[in-house]
């Protein structure tokens, strides 16, 4: 939480994840649940509301499963606000009903949050007057019982937008000042960012373009300081790996329970047919999985053979050029082929072609084509195309896709280096303009989609 308060969100995520791992191993469910809530707030802070909702739900489900009412209430309260930020009043009302039923140790905090979320739901539904009434009641009540500057500032911040909805610019500016007065007492950048967002929206309402640009610039500058996207993606990848691990463990436990139940059910003859059907389904799935594994292995072997062939061609080329011809009747050059090139020239050209094709930075350019390749190897498209067809029996486009897809396979398997990248990021980095083109090329080379390949390669 220290990193979160210091607005080091990537580090906060990392520590939450480590804390979750330790809590899971030591069976500290309350800490485990709190980490979900913390991760949810990190995503809310970086404006990823959907991910925030996902982790609030995770925390809520765990707390509900183990009967931890205080944490269940905390997560469900966060869900109400998050769904309102996502403009989903229906879901917000569903969880708000649960919020009102759940107890809190601090009854004053409970009542304040109920007033606050009532206003937020009303505002989301367009009932501005109801929202204003709830926020003002919440501020008065929270000030009297000292619920904290952070919570009070949130209510003032939302009053800014109820005022804007009524075109009351002066009142909106007043509430914006009150928000900053409370929120900035801890001197954090997030308070400055939220204040800048409010001022931007106020000036946008009165169509003051210069002020809008100024506050937008402030927001962008703060985002650059507090949000490390690369590190967030990396930590996010680790978080997904941890969740997958937990899911597998849960599935394993469920499978054990199912096995025990099957032993009990096995004494009933009427259940035998169902058991047989289940076994058949599992066998079919197992067979399909084995076929997929075999296909994956064969494709990898094919790539290895291609690399070996490339090395053999290099050795052959070097050997031929280094061989001395000391007989009087030896030709000065090796026999010409039907295109008019000597074999030495073909070998030399192939060597240059493969050297270019092995350069990922070159072949990953979206506009890389046969003409560019011919220019880079100081030849023409006719000779290059013939050489590729003679050596591999393939066109330039086919070979280009194979080299790109081979690199894609490496990146999909190497989670340590590329684990933070999505499939979309990988295919765009390798020169494919759309997902459909990439998937078509990938299936043609590997016989399966990239997502299936990635799943099988990590099994």
C-alpha positions in Angstrom: 0.0 0.0 0.0 3.0 2.3 0.5 3.9 2.2 -3.2 0.2 2.8 -4.0 0.0 5.8 -1.8 3.3 7.1 -3.4 1.7 6.6 -6.8 4.2 4.0 -7.9 1.5 1.8 -9.5 3.7 -0.7 -11.3 5.6 -1.4 -8.1 2.4 -1.5 -6.1 1.0 -4.2 -8.6 4.3 -6.1 -8.2 4.1 -6.1 -4.4 0.4 -7.0 -4.4 1.2 -10.0 -6.6 4.0 -11.2 -4.4 1.8 -10.7 -1.4 -0.9 -12.8 -3.0 1.5 -15.6 -3.8 2.7 -15.7 -0.1 -0.8 -15.4 1.2 -2.1 -18.2 -1.0 0.7 -20.6 0.1 0.2 -19.7 3.8 -3.6 -19.8 3.5 -4.0 -16.2 4.7 -7.3 -15.7 2.9 -8.0 -12.2 4.3 -4.7 -10.9 2.9 -5.2 -12.7 -0.3 -8.6 -11.0 -0.7 -7.3 -7.5 0.2 -4.7 -7.9 -2.6 -7.5 -8.3 -5.2 -9.1 -5.1 -3.9 -5.7 -3.3 -4.1 -5.0 -4.5 -7.6 -8.5 -3.3 -8.6 -7.8 0.2 -7.3 -4.5 0.3 -9.2 -6.4 -0.4 -12.5 -9.0 2.2 -11.6 -6.2 4.7 -11.0 -4.7 4.1 -14.5 -8.2 4.4 -16.1 -8.7 0.7 -16.8 -12.2 0.4 -15.2 -13.0 -3.0 -16.7 -9.9 -4.6 -15.2 -10.7 -2.9 -12.0 -14.1 -4.4 -11.9 -12.7 -7.9 -12.7 -10.4 -7.8 -9.7 -13.0 -6.3 -7.3 -15.3 -9.2 -8.4 -12.4 -11.7 -7.6 -12.0 -10.2 -4.2 -15.7 -10.2 -3.6 -16.1 -13.8 -4.6 -13.2 -15.0 -2.4 -14.5 -13.0 0.6 -18.0 -14.3 0.1 -16.7 -17.9 -0.2 -14.9 -17.7 3.1 -17.4 -15.6 4.9 -15.2 -12.5 5.5 -17.9 -9.9 5.7 -15.8 -6.8 6.1 -13.8 -7.6 3.0 -16.9 -8.6 1.1 -18.4 -5.3 1.9 -15.3 -3.4 0.9 -15.1 -5.1 -2.5 -18.9 -4.8 -3.2 -18.7 -1.1 -2.4 -15.9 -0.7 -4.9 -17.9 -2.6 -7.5 -20.8 -0.1 -7.1 -18.6 2.9 -7.8 -16.7 1.1 -10.6 -19.9 0.1 -12.5 -21.1 3.7 -12.2 -17.8 4.9 -13.7 -18.5 2.4 -16.5 -22.0 3.9 -16.9 -23.7 0.6 -15.9 -26.3 1.7 -13.4 -28.1 -1.7 -13.5 -25.1 -3.6 -12.3 -24.3 -0.9 -9.8 -27.8 -1.2 -8.3 -27.4 -5.0 -8.0 -24.3 -4.7 -5.9 -25.6 -1.7 -4.0 -28.4 -3.8 -2.6 -25.7 -6.2 -1.4 -23.7 -3.3 0.0 -26.6 -2.1 2.2 -27.0 -5.6 3.7 -23.4 -6.2 4.6 -22.1 -5.0 8.0 -19.0 -2.8 8.5 -17.0 -2.4 11.6 -17.1 1.4 11.2 -20.9 2.2 11.0 -20.2 5.9 10.2 -18.1 4.8 7.2 -20.8 2.5 6.1 -23.5 5.2 6.1 -21.2 7.7 4.3 -20.4 5.2 1.6 -24.1 4.3 1.2 -24.9 8.0 0.7 -22.1 8.5 -1.7 -23.0 5.5 -3.8 -26.7 6.5 -3.8 -25.6 9.8 -5.3 -23.4 8.1 -7.8 -26.1 5.8 -9.0 -28.6 8.6 -9.3 -26.1 10.7 -11.3 -25.4 7.7 -13.6 -29.2 7.4 -14.2 -29.5 11.1 -14.9 -31.3 12.1 -11.7 -29.1 15.1 -11.0 -31.1 16.7 -8.2 -31.1 13.4 -6.2 -27.4 13.0 -6.7 -26.7 16.5 -5.4 -28.8 15.9 -2.3 -27.0 12.6 -1.6 -23.5 14.1 -2.1 -24.3 17.1 0.2 -25.6 14.8 2.9 -22.6 12.6 2.6 -20.2 15.6 2.9 -22.0 16.9 6.0 -22.1 13.5 7.6 -18.5 12.6 6.7 -17.2 16.0 8.0 -19.0 15.5 11.3 -17.7 11.9 11.8 -14.3 12.5 10.2 -14.4 9.8 7.5 -11.3 11.3 5.9 -10.2 13.9 3.4 -10.0 11.4 0.5 -13.6 10.3 0.7 -14.8 13.9 1.2 -12.8 15.1 -1.9 -14.5 12.4 -4.0 -17.9 13.8 -3.2 -16.8 17.3 -4.0 -15.4 16.1 -7.3 -18.6 14.5 -8.3 -20.5 17.7 -7.5 -18.4 19.4 -10.1 -20.1 17.3 -12.8 -23.6 17.7 -11.4 -23.0 21.5 -11.6 -21.7 21.1 -15.2 -24.9 19.1 -16.1 -26.9 22.2 -15.0 -24.5 24.5 -16.9 -23.6 26.2 -13.6 -19.9 27.0 -14.3 -19.2 29.1 -11.3 -20.6 26.5 -8.9 -18.5 23.8 -10.7 -15.3 25.8 -10.2 -16.2 26.3 -6.5 -16.6 22.5 -6.0 -13.4 21.9 -8.0 -11.5 24.2 -5.6 -13.1 22.3 -2.6 -12.0 19.0 -4.2 -8.4 20.2 -4.6 -8.4 21.7 -1.0 -9.2 18.2 0.4 -7.5 15.9 -2.1 -4.1 17.8 -2.2 -3.5 17.7 1.5 -1.3 14.6 0.9 0.4 16.4 -2.0 -0.1 13.6 -4.6 0.0 13.8 -8.4 -3.3 11.9 -8.8 -5.1 14.8 -7.0 -3.5 17.2 -9.5 -4.4 15.0 -12.4 -8.1 14.7 -11.3 -8.2 18.5 -10.7 -6.8 19.1 -14.2 -9.4 16.7 -15.7 -12.2 18.6 -13.9 -10.8 22.0 -15.1 -10.5 20.7 -18.6 -14.1 19.6 -18.6 -15.2 22.9 -17.2 -13.5 24.9 -19.9 -14.6 22.4 -22.5 -18.2 23.2 -21.4 -17.6 26.9 -22.1 -15.6 26.2 -25.3 -12.3 27.7 -24.1 -9.9 25.8 -26.3 -6.7 27.3 -24.9 -7.5 26.3 -21.4 -8.6 22.8 -22.5 -5.3 22.4 -24.3 -3.4 23.6 -21.2 -5.1 21.2 -18.8 -4.9 18.3 -21.3 -1.2 18.9 -21.4 -1.0 18.8 -17.6 -2.9 15.5 -17.6 -0.6 13.9 -20.2 2.5 15.0 -18.3 1.3 13.5 -15.1 0.3 10.2 -16.8 3.8 10.0 -18.2 5.2 10.3 -14.7 2.9 8.0 -12.8 2.1 5.3 -15.4 5.0 3.0 -16.6 3.1 1.1 -19.3 5.9 -1.3 -20.1 6.4 -2.3 -16.4 2.6 -2.5 -15.9 2.3 -4.8 -18.9 5.1 -7.0 -17.5 3.6 -7.2 -14.0 0.2 -7.8 -15.6 1.6 -10.7 -17.5 3.0 -12.2 -14.2 -0.4 -11.6 -12.6 -2.1 -13.6 -15.4 0.4 -16.4 -15.0 -0.4 -16.5 -11.2 -4.1 -16.6 -11.9 -3.6 -19.4 -14.4 -1.6 -21.3 -11.8 -4.4 -20.9 -9.2 -7.0 -21.9 -11.7 -5.1 -25.0 -12.5 -4.8 -25.9 -8.9 -8.5 -25.3 -8.4 -9.3 -27.5 -11.4 -7.0 -30.1 -10.0 -8.9 -30.0 -6.6 -12.2 -30.2 -8.4 -11.0 -33.2 -10.4 -10.0 -34.9 -7.2 -13.5 -34.3 -5.8 -15.1 -35.6 -9.0 -13.0 -38.7 -8.8 -14.2 -39.4 -5.2 -17.7 -38.8 -6.3 -17.3 -41.1 -9.2 -16.1 -43.9 -6.9 -19.3 -43.5 -4.9 -21.6 -43.2 -7.9 -19.9 -46.3 -9.5 -22.0 -48.6 -7.2 -25.1 -47.5 -9.0 -25.7 -49.3 -12.3 -27.8 -46.5 -13.8 -24.8 -44.1 -13.6 -22.4 -46.5 -15.5 -23.6 -45.1 -18.9 -22.9 -41.5 -17.9 -19.5 -42.6 -16.6 -18.7 -44.3 -20.0 -19.8 -41.2 -21.9 -17.5 -39.1 -19.7 -14.6 -41.4 -20.3 -15.2 -41.3 -24.1 -15.2 -37.5 -24.1 -12.0 -37.4 -22.2 -10.4 -39.9 -24.5 -11.4 -37.9 -27.6 -10.1 -34.7 -26.1 -6.9 -36.5 -25.1 -6.4 -37.8 -28.7 -7.0 -34.4 -30.2 -4.5 -32.9 -27.8 -1.9 -35.6 -28.7 -2.5 -34.9 -32.4 -2.0 -31.2 -31.8 1.2 -31.9 -29.8 2.5 -34.1 -32.6 1.7 -31.4 -35.2 3.6 -28.9 -33.1 6.6 -31.2 -32.8 6.6 -31.9 -36.6 6.5 -28.2 -37.4 9.4 -27.5 -35.1 11.4 -30.3 -36.7 10.6 -28.9 -40.1 12.0 -25.5 -39.0 15.1 -27.2 -37.7 15.6 -29.0 -41.0 15.3 -25.8 -42.9 18.0 -24.2 -40.7 20.2 -27.3 -41.3 19.6 -27.0 -45.0 20.6 -23.4 -44.9 23.8 -24.2 -43.1 24.6 -27.0 -45.6 24.1 -24.7 -48.5 26.5 -22.2 -46.8 29.1 -25.0 -46.3 28.6 -26.1 -49.9 29.0 -22.6 -51.2 32.1 -22.0 -49.2 33.6 -25.4 -50.1 33.0 -24.9 -53.8 34.6 -21.4 -53.8 37.6 -22.7 -51.8 38.3 -25.7 -54.1 41.3 -25.6 -56.4 40.9 -26.7 -60.0 44.3 -27.8 -61.2 43.4 -30.0 -64.1 43.8 -28.6 -67.6 40.3 -29.6 -68.8 38.4 -28.3 -65.7 35.8 -25.7 -66.5 36.6 -22.1 -65.3 33.1 -22.0 -64.0 30.5 -24.6 -62.9 27.9 -25.6 -65.5 25.2 -23.0 -66.3 21.6 -23.8 -65.6 18.6 -23.0 -67.7 18.2 -19.5 -66.4 21.7 -18.5 -67.5 23.4 -18.5 -64.0 26.4 -20.6 -63.0 25.9 -22.8 -60.0 28.4 -20.7 -58.1 26.3 -17.6 -58.9 23.2 -19.4 -57.7 24.9 -20.5 -54.4 26.2 -17.0 -53.9 22.8 -15.4 -54.6 21.1 -17.9 -52.2 23.6 -17.1 -49.5 22.8 -13.4 -49.8 19.0 -14.0 -49.9 19.1 -16.1 -46.8 21.3 -13.6 -44.9 18.6 -11.0 -45.6 15.7 -13.3 -44.7 17.4 -14.1 -41.3 17.3 -10.4 -40.5 14.0 -10.0 -38.6 14.3 -6.2 -38.5 14.2 -6.2 -42.3 11.6 -8.9 -43.1 9.3 -7.5 -40.4 8.7 -4.3 -42.3 5.1 -4.3 -43.6 6.1 -3.2 -47.1 9.0 -5.6 -47.5 8.6 -7.3 -50.9 10.4 -9.3 -53.6 11.6 -6.2 -55.4 13.3 -4.8 -52.2 14.9 -8.2 -51.5 16.3 -8.3 -55.1 17.7 -4.8 -54.6 19.3 -5.7 -51.3 21.1 -8.8 -52.8 22.2 -6.8 -55.9 20.1 -8.9 -58.3 16.7 -8.8 -60.0 13.3 -10.3 -59.1 13.6 -12.9 -61.8 16.8 -14.4 -60.5 15.8 -14.2 -56.9 12.4 -15.8 -57.5 14.0 -18.6 -59.6 16.7 -19.3 -56.9 14.1 -19.6 -54.1 11.9 -21.9 -56.2 15.0 -24.0 -57.1 16.3 -24.3 -53.6 13.0 -24.7 -51.7 10.2 -25.2 -54.2 8.5 -22.1 -52.7 7.6 -18.6 -53.7 9.0 -15.5 -52.0 5.7 -14.8 -50.3 5.5 -18.3 -48.9 9.1 -18.2 -47.6 8.6 -14.7 -46.1 5.5 -15.9 -44.2 7.5 -19.0 -42.9 10.3 -16.8 -41.6 7.9 -14.4 -40.0 5.8 -17.1 -38.4 8.9 -18.9 -37.2 9.8 -15.7 -35.3 6.3 -15.4 -34.0 6.5 -19.0 -32.7 9.7 -18.1 -30.8 8.1 -15.0 -29.2 4.9 -16.9 -28.3 7.0 -19.6 -26.5 9.5 -17.2 -24.9 7.3 -15.8 -22.1 10.3 -14.6 -20.2 11.3 -12.1 -22.9 7.9 -11.5 -24.6 5.4 -12.4 -21.9 4.2 -8.8 -21.6 3.2 -8.7 -25.3 -0.2 -9.6 -26.6 -0.6 -11.6 -29.8 -1.7 -8.4 -31.5 1.5 -6.7 -30.5 3.5 -9.6 -31.8 1.9 -9.8 -35.3 2.1 -6.0 -35.8 5.7 -6.1 -34.9 6.3 -8.8 -37.6 4.7 -6.8 -40.4 1.1 -8.1 -40.5 -1.5 -5.4 -40.9 -4.5 -7.4 -39.5 -5.3 -10.3 -37.2 -7.0 -12.3 -40.0 -3.9 -12.2 -42.3 -1.6 -13.3 -39.4 -3.9 -16.1 -38.3 -4.3 -17.3 -41.9 -0.5 -17.4 -42.4 0.1 -18.9 -39.0 -2.4 -21.7 -39.6 -0.9 -22.4 -43.0 2.5 -22.9 -41.5 1.6 -24.5 -38.2 -1.8 -26.0 -38.8 -3.3 -24.2 -35.7 -4.1 -20.8 -34.5 -1.6 -18.7 -32.6 -3.6 -18.9 -29.3 -3.7 -22.7 -29.5 0.0 -22.8 -30.3 0.8 -20.6 -27.3 -1.3 -22.8 -25.0 0.2 -26.1 -26.2 3.8 -24.8 -26.2 3.4 -23.9 -22.4 1.6 -27.1 -21.4 
